Each structure stands twice: as C-alpha cells, then as structure tokens.
C-alpha cells in the first residue's frame, strides 16, 4: 500500500451549504447528517449530528467528518458497524 501522497478522506464528502454548516449525504443522496461550527466556552467546536441526533462534538472538521462518516457507514451494516461495533 502506498503511504506517500494524498489520500481520500471523508471530508471530501462534506458540502458546505451555507458557510460553517456542512452536509453529508448517504448513498441515496439523502441528507444523513450535518456538521455545524459553533462558538463554545472551550473555543470553536464542530457539532456533529446524524439523522437528527447529536453524536458528538469535535475540535477539527477532519475529526467531525470522520465521526459522521463512520455513523453513516455503520447504519448500513447488520450489528451496528464494522465487526459488530
């Protein structure tokens, strides 16, 4: 496996519409979740929501998109995710 050079990342699936609000769609092109940049007491944070449920907060957009992407993939797998996790 080539570890050098650019790699694909779930962040590429996120579409910013409007500014500071990202949407990720599932395989059927239905909105599966959103990420919103918010001001908090701890500084700027990304609020991650999957199918109307907040699944967490992240300090970076990279981590936020990874979490949402995992949730989208897990909903399609029997047992709740890869290897039943």
C-alpha positions as CSV (number, residue, x, y, z in Angstrom):
1,X,0.0,0.0,0.0
2,X,1.3,3.4,-1.0
3,X,1.5,5.6,2.2
4,X,3.0,8.5,0.4
5,X,1.0,11.2,-1.3
6,X,-2.6,12.4,-1.0
7,X,-5.3,10.0,0.3
8,X,-9.1,10.1,0.2
9,X,-10.8,11.4,3.3
10,X,-14.5,11.6,4.4
11,X,-14.1,15.4,4.5
12,X,-14.3,15.3,0.7
13,X,-18.0,14.1,1.0
14,X,-19.0,17.1,3.1
15,X,-20.6,20.0,1.3
16,X,-20.6,23.4,2.9
17,X,-24.1,24.9,2.5
18,X,-24.3,27.7,3.9
19,X,-20.9,28.8,5.4
20,X,-19.9,27.0,8.6
21,X,-22.6,24.3,8.0
22,X,-21.6,21.1,6.2
23,X,-24.0,18.4,4.9
24,X,-23.1,14.8,4.2
25,X,-25.5,12.6,2.1
26,X,-25.9,8.8,2.1
27,X,-25.8,6.6,-1.0
28,X,-29.3,7.6,-1.9
29,X,-28.3,11.2,-1.8
30,X,-30.5,11.9,1.3
31,X,-29.0,14.1,4.0
32,X,-27.6,11.7,6.5
33,X,-26.1,14.3,8.8
34,X,-24.8,17.7,9.4
35,X,-21.8,19.4,11.0
36,X,-22.0,23.0,12.3
37,X,-19.2,25.2,13.5
38,X,-20.2,26.7,16.9
39,X,-18.7,29.0,19.4
40,X,-18.3,27.4,22.9
41,X,-16.7,28.2,26.2
42,X,-13.8,26.0,25.1
43,X,-13.4,27.8,21.7
44,X,-14.8,26.9,18.3
45,X,-16.2,23.3,18.1
46,X,-17.9,21.3,15.4
47,X,-21.3,19.9,16.4
48,X,-21.9,16.5,14.7
49,X,-25.5,15.3,14.0
50,X,-26.6,12.1,12.4
51,X,-30.2,11.6,11.3
52,X,-31.4,14.3,13.8
53,X,-29.4,13.0,16.8
54,X,-26.3,14.8,18.1
55,X,-23.5,12.2,18.1
56,X,-20.7,14.4,19.4
57,X,-18.5,17.4,19.2
58,X,-15.1,17.8,17.6
59,X,-12.2,20.3,17.7
60,X,-11.5,19.9,14.0
61,X,-13.5,19.4,10.8
62,X,-11.4,16.4,10.0
63,X,-12.5,14.6,13.1
64,X,-16.1,15.7,12.7
65,X,-16.3,14.3,9.2
66,X,-14.7,11.0,10.3
67,X,-17.3,10.6,13.0
68,X,-20.2,11.3,10.8
69,X,-18.9,9.1,8.0
70,X,-18.5,6.2,10.5
71,X,-22.1,6.7,11.6
72,X,-23.4,6.7,8.0
73,X,-21.5,3.5,7.2
74,X,-22.4,1.8,10.4
75,X,-26.2,2.2,9.9
76,X,-25.9,0.1,6.7
77,X,-24.1,-2.8,8.4
78,X,-26.0,-5.5,10.4
79,X,-24.9,-5.4,14.0
80,X,-24.2,-1.7,14.0
81,X,-20.9,-1.4,12.4
82,X,-17.7,-3.0,11.3
83,X,-17.1,-6.2,13.2
84,X,-20.3,-5.6,15.2
85,X,-19.0,-2.3,16.7
